[in-house]
Amino acid sequence: MKLPIVTISREFGSHGREIGEKVAKMLGVEFYDKKIIEEAAKESGL
């Protein structure tokens, strides 16, 4: 089963992270933010 990818564009102070976390919880899916991109870059040596 393929899960959908939901992208939320946000601006500073818009509480986009909190909204994204709540939406993910409601949908029962994982929430990923820029931390996963930073970790992948670190592991690949970028």
KAZI-V322375 format. One record per helix or strand of 2 or more residues. SS is the DSSP state (2 for helix, 1 for strand). FROM is the first residue (numbers start at 1). LEN is the number of residues. If there is no record, write none. Layout:
ss	from	len
SS	FROM	LEN
SS	FROM	LEN
This chain:
ss	from	len
2	16	12
2	34	11
